[in-house]
Amino acid sequence: MTKEGLPEYSKSQLALRNGQDKPQIWVAYSGYIYDVSGSRLWKNGMHYEHWAGQDLTEELKDAPHSDSVFSKFQVVGILKS
């Protein structure tokens, strides 16, 4: 996937999509932002000990699954560095 055409969001904009402040539930991984709103595992913006609205790149190292889990979700933007 190319980054062309995707909107960029800051970490503070991502933080608002935590399932609490706005209805969207978004997480970032490896520079991309994914919409996980439709996942029952992210209900109320929390997935086990992880909160939505954050960059989960480092946290995925400890997850019991690989990054292929993100292929189930729509990319909605790029996380500004």
C-alpha positions as CSV (number, residue, x, y, z in Angstrom):
1,M,0.0,0.0,0.0
2,T,1.3,3.4,-0.8
3,K,0.9,6.4,1.4
4,E,-0.3,8.6,-1.4
5,G,-3.8,9.9,-1.0
6,L,-4.1,9.0,2.7
7,P,-4.7,11.9,5.2
8,E,-2.1,12.5,7.9
9,Y,-3.0,12.6,11.6
10,S,-1.0,13.8,14.5
11,K,-0.7,11.7,17.7
12,S,-3.1,14.1,19.4
13,Q,-5.6,13.6,16.6
14,L,-5.2,9.8,16.9
15,A,-5.7,10.0,20.6
16,L,-9.2,11.4,20.1
17,R,-10.3,8.3,18.3
18,N,-10.1,6.1,21.4
19,G,-13.7,5.0,21.5
20,Q,-14.4,7.5,24.3
21,D,-14.0,11.0,22.9
22,K,-15.3,10.2,19.4
23,P,-17.1,7.2,18.1
24,Q,-14.2,6.1,16.0
25,I,-11.8,3.5,17.4
26,W,-8.4,3.8,15.7
27,V,-4.9,2.4,16.4
28,A,-1.6,3.1,14.7
29,Y,1.0,0.5,13.6
30,S,4.1,1.1,11.6
31,G,3.1,4.5,10.5
32,Y,-0.4,3.6,9.4
33,I,-3.7,4.3,11.2
34,Y,-6.3,1.5,11.2
35,D,-10.0,1.8,12.0
36,V,-10.8,-1.1,14.4
37,S,-14.3,0.3,15.3
38,G,-16.0,-2.8,13.9
39,S,-14.0,-5.3,16.0
40,R,-15.7,-6.8,19.0
41,L,-12.2,-7.1,20.5
42,W,-11.9,-3.3,20.7
43,K,-15.2,-2.7,22.3
44,N,-15.2,0.6,24.2
45,G,-11.7,1.4,22.9
46,M,-9.9,-1.3,24.9
47,H,-8.3,-4.6,23.8
48,Y,-6.9,-6.5,26.8
49,E,-4.5,-4.0,28.4
50,H,-4.2,-1.9,25.3
51,W,-6.1,1.4,24.7
52,A,-7.1,2.7,21.3
53,G,-6.0,6.1,20.1
54,Q,-2.3,5.1,20.4
55,D,0.6,3.9,18.3
56,L,0.8,0.1,19.1
57,T,4.0,-0.6,17.1
58,E,6.2,-1.3,20.1
59,E,3.4,-3.1,22.1
60,L,2.8,-5.6,19.3
61,K,6.1,-7.3,20.1
62,D,4.5,-8.7,23.2
63,A,1.2,-9.7,21.5
64,P,0.2,-13.3,21.0
65,H,-0.5,-12.6,17.3
66,S,1.5,-11.1,14.4
67,D,1.0,-7.9,12.5
68,S,-1.1,-9.8,9.9
69,V,-4.0,-9.0,12.2
70,F,-4.0,-5.5,10.8
71,S,-4.9,-6.8,7.3
72,K,-8.5,-7.2,8.6
73,F,-8.9,-3.5,9.1
74,Q,-9.1,-0.4,6.8
75,V,-6.2,1.9,6.7
76,V,-7.6,5.4,7.3
77,G,-4.5,7.5,7.5
78,I,-0.8,8.0,8.1
79,L,0.6,8.8,11.6
80,K,2.7,12.0,11.4
81,S,6.1,11.5,12.9
